[in-house]
Amino acid sequence: MNNYRILVVDDEDDLCEILKFNLETEGYLVDTANSAEEALKMDLTQYHLLLLDVMMGEISGFKMARMMKNNKATANIPIIFITAKDTENDTLTGFNLGADDYISKPFSLREVAVRIKAVLRRTTNIQSLKEEQIVYKDLTLNIPKKKVFINGEDIALTKKEFEILLLLLQNQGRVFSREDILAKVWNDESYVLDRTIDVNITRLRKKIGQYGKLIVTRLGYGYCFESD
């Protein structure tokens, strides 16, 4: 079992069952829906990929995809369109809506499995990369490498400066008191003064240039990264 969950949305019940059986044989967790209306009542955020028929009832596959892409919670879920129509306009429409692939009926089940595997490999890698980096405009924190870049230029930060910036960027808009920063960045290190945090913040602001002004002091409360 690979733990990838797939939703098949097609108004042909037999096709749904065939795809479900074969994809479960491949190790996927598979649910089905016979209309976009039915699918939209489900928790779509639990799925890693949708196989979505284009020609369905009142809400077409294209319309459902547009609704998903306009919803922040579902915008990044990969979609593979399946359709009996194979015209250039339909294909372009699908890709313009953000489709990750497009399969025309009739298709072989082996082809579907290969296409799904390719899309999941590609989108999973992209998601993993996103999780390893925090990007704010031209400012990038590479978390595994503990590096900071501005416009691609490596910015030399100390360990504590990096950890303070990481904390603030991961929680943009949230105010951290000096005590909070001490607990999260210095952990159990002894004899750390509040002044030490102020000095590190001052140096950090200078090093990150134009983004330094976004590390805001909330008098009496602490510091936060306030996106402009």
C-alpha positions as CSV (number, residue, x, y, z in Angstrom):
1,M,0.0,0.0,0.0
2,N,1.5,3.4,-1.0
3,N,-1.1,5.5,0.9
4,Y,-1.9,7.8,-2.0
5,R,-5.6,8.5,-2.1
6,I,-7.3,9.0,-5.5
7,L,-10.8,10.1,-6.4
8,V,-12.3,9.0,-9.7
9,V,-15.2,11.3,-10.9
10,D,-17.1,9.9,-13.9
11,D,-20.7,9.5,-14.7
12,E,-20.1,6.0,-16.1
13,D,-20.5,3.8,-13.1
14,D,-18.9,0.7,-14.7
15,L,-15.8,2.7,-15.7
16,C,-15.5,4.0,-12.1
17,E,-15.6,0.5,-10.7
18,I,-13.1,-0.8,-13.3
19,L,-10.7,2.1,-12.5
20,K,-11.2,1.6,-8.7
21,F,-10.5,-2.1,-8.9
22,N,-7.3,-1.7,-11.0
23,L,-5.9,1.2,-9.1
24,E,-6.5,-0.5,-5.8
25,T,-4.5,-3.4,-7.3
26,E,-1.7,-1.0,-7.9
27,G,-1.8,-0.1,-4.2
28,Y,-3.8,3.2,-4.2
29,L,-6.7,4.0,-1.9
30,V,-9.6,4.8,-4.3
31,D,-13.0,6.5,-3.9
32,T,-15.5,7.2,-6.7
33,A,-18.2,9.7,-7.5
34,N,-20.6,9.6,-10.4
35,S,-21.0,13.4,-10.7
36,A,-19.2,16.6,-9.9
37,E,-22.0,17.5,-7.6
38,E,-21.4,14.3,-5.6
39,A,-17.7,14.9,-5.6
40,L,-18.0,18.5,-4.4
41,K,-19.8,17.3,-1.3
42,M,-16.8,15.2,-0.3
43,D,-13.7,16.3,1.6
44,L,-11.5,16.8,-1.5
45,T,-8.5,17.9,0.6
46,Q,-7.9,14.2,1.6
47,Y,-7.0,13.2,-2.0
48,H,-3.6,13.3,-3.6
49,L,-5.0,13.2,-7.2
50,L,-8.3,13.4,-9.0
51,L,-9.2,11.5,-12.2
52,L,-11.9,13.8,-13.6
53,D,-14.2,13.2,-16.5
54,V,-14.9,16.3,-18.6
55,M,-18.4,15.6,-19.9
56,M,-20.8,15.3,-16.9
57,G,-24.2,16.6,-16.0
58,E,-24.8,20.3,-15.0
59,I,-21.3,20.7,-13.6
60,S,-18.7,19.6,-16.1
61,G,-15.2,18.4,-15.2
62,F,-13.8,21.7,-16.5
63,K,-16.2,23.7,-14.2
64,M,-15.4,21.5,-11.2
65,A,-11.6,21.9,-11.9
66,R,-12.1,25.7,-12.0
67,M,-13.9,25.6,-8.7
68,M,-11.1,23.6,-7.1
69,K,-8.4,25.9,-8.5
70,N,-10.2,28.9,-7.1
71,N,-10.3,27.3,-3.6
72,K,-7.0,27.7,-1.7
73,A,-7.6,24.4,0.1
74,T,-7.9,22.3,-3.1
75,A,-5.9,24.5,-5.6
76,N,-2.8,22.3,-5.5
77,I,-4.5,18.9,-5.9
78,P,-3.3,17.3,-9.2
79,I,-6.0,16.7,-11.8
80,I,-5.9,14.3,-14.7
81,F,-8.8,14.8,-17.1
82,I,-10.4,11.8,-18.8
83,T,-12.6,12.4,-21.8
84,A,-14.2,11.0,-24.9
85,K,-13.4,14.2,-26.7
86,D,-10.0,14.6,-28.2
87,T,-9.9,18.0,-29.7
88,E,-7.1,20.5,-29.5
89,N,-9.4,23.1,-27.9
90,D,-10.5,20.8,-25.2
91,T,-6.9,19.8,-24.4
92,L,-5.8,23.4,-24.2
93,T,-8.8,24.3,-22.0
94,G,-7.8,21.5,-19.6
95,F,-4.2,22.6,-19.4
96,N,-5.2,26.2,-19.0
97,L,-7.3,25.3,-16.1
98,G,-4.2,23.8,-14.4
99,A,-4.6,20.1,-15.4
100,D,-1.6,17.9,-14.8
101,D,-2.4,15.5,-17.6
102,Y,-5.2,14.6,-20.1
103,I,-6.2,11.1,-21.2
104,S,-8.6,10.4,-24.0
105,K,-11.1,7.5,-24.1
106,P,-10.7,4.7,-24.9
107,F,-7.6,4.2,-22.9
108,S,-5.6,1.3,-21.6
109,L,-5.6,0.7,-17.8
110,R,-1.9,0.4,-18.0
111,E,-1.6,3.9,-19.6
112,V,-3.7,5.4,-16.7
113,A,-1.5,3.8,-14.1
114,V,1.6,5.1,-15.8
115,R,0.2,8.6,-16.1
116,I,-0.9,8.7,-12.5
117,K,2.5,7.5,-11.3
118,A,4.2,10.2,-13.3
119,V,2.0,13.0,-12.1
120,L,2.3,11.9,-8.4
121,R,6.1,11.6,-8.7
122,R,6.3,15.1,-10.2
123,T,3.9,16.9,-7.8
124,T,5.1,15.1,-4.7
125,N,8.7,16.2,-5.5
126,I,7.4,19.8,-6.0
127,Q,5.6,19.7,-2.7
128,S,8.6,18.3,-0.9
129,L,10.7,21.1,-2.3
130,K,8.2,23.7,-1.1
131,E,8.2,22.2,2.4
132,E,12.0,22.5,2.5
133,Q,12.0,26.2,1.6
134,I,10.4,29.4,2.9
135,V,10.1,32.0,0.2
136,Y,9.0,35.6,0.7
137,K,9.4,37.6,-2.6
138,D,13.2,37.4,-3.3
139,L,14.1,36.2,0.2
140,T,14.5,32.4,0.4
141,L,15.4,30.2,3.4
142,N,16.7,26.8,2.5
143,I,15.9,24.9,5.7
144,P,17.9,21.7,5.2
145,K,21.0,23.6,4.1
146,K,20.5,26.4,6.8
147,K,21.1,29.0,4.1
148,V,19.4,32.3,3.3
149,F,19.4,33.9,-0.2
150,I,18.3,37.3,-1.5
151,N,18.0,37.5,-5.2
152,G,20.0,34.3,-5.3
153,E,22.9,35.8,-3.3
154,D,24.0,33.8,-0.3
155,I,23.5,35.9,2.9
156,A,25.8,34.9,5.8
157,L,23.9,34.5,9.0
158,T,24.9,33.1,12.3
159,K,23.1,30.0,13.7
160,K,21.0,32.1,16.0
161,E,20.2,34.8,13.3
162,F,19.0,32.0,11.0
163,E,16.8,30.4,13.6
164,I,15.3,33.8,14.6
165,L,14.5,34.6,10.9
166,L,13.1,31.1,10.4
167,L,10.8,31.4,13.5
168,L,9.5,34.8,12.4
169,L,9.0,33.8,8.7
170,Q,7.2,30.6,9.6
171,N,4.8,32.6,11.7
172,Q,4.3,35.8,9.8
173,G,2.2,38.4,11.7
174,R,2.6,36.6,15.0
175,V,4.3,38.5,17.8
176,F,7.0,36.7,19.8
177,S,8.1,38.0,23.1
178,R,11.8,37.9,24.1
179,E,10.9,35.0,26.4
180,D,9.3,33.2,23.5
181,I,12.4,33.6,21.3
182,L,14.7,32.6,24.2
183,A,12.7,29.4,24.7
184,K,12.5,28.5,21.0
185,V,16.0,29.6,19.7
186,W,18.2,29.4,22.8
187,N,16.3,26.5,24.4
188,D,17.9,25.7,27.7
189,E,21.1,27.7,27.3
190,S,21.8,29.5,30.5
191,Y,22.7,33.2,31.1
192,V,21.2,34.6,28.0
193,L,20.1,38.2,28.4
194,D,17.2,39.9,26.7
195,R,19.7,42.3,25.3
196,T,21.3,39.4,23.4
197,I,18.1,39.0,21.4
198,D,17.9,42.7,20.6
199,V,21.5,42.6,19.3
200,N,20.8,39.5,17.2
201,I,17.7,41.2,15.8
202,T,19.6,44.4,15.0
203,R,22.3,42.4,13.1
204,L,19.8,40.3,11.3
205,R,17.9,43.4,10.1
206,K,21.1,44.8,8.6
207,K,22.1,41.6,6.9
208,I,18.7,41.1,5.1
209,G,18.6,44.6,3.7
210,Q,15.2,45.8,2.5
211,Y,13.5,42.9,4.3
212,G,15.0,44.1,7.7
213,K,12.2,46.7,8.1
214,L,9.6,43.9,8.0
215,I,11.0,42.6,11.4
216,V,8.9,44.9,13.4
217,T,9.2,45.8,17.1
218,R,5.9,45.7,19.1
219,L,6.8,47.8,22.1
220,G,6.1,46.0,25.3
221,Y,5.3,42.8,23.4
222,G,8.2,41.6,21.2
223,Y,9.0,41.1,17.5
224,C,7.2,39.9,14.4
225,F,7.7,39.6,10.7
226,E,5.1,41.8,9.1
227,S,4.7,41.2,5.4
228,D,4.1,44.3,3.3
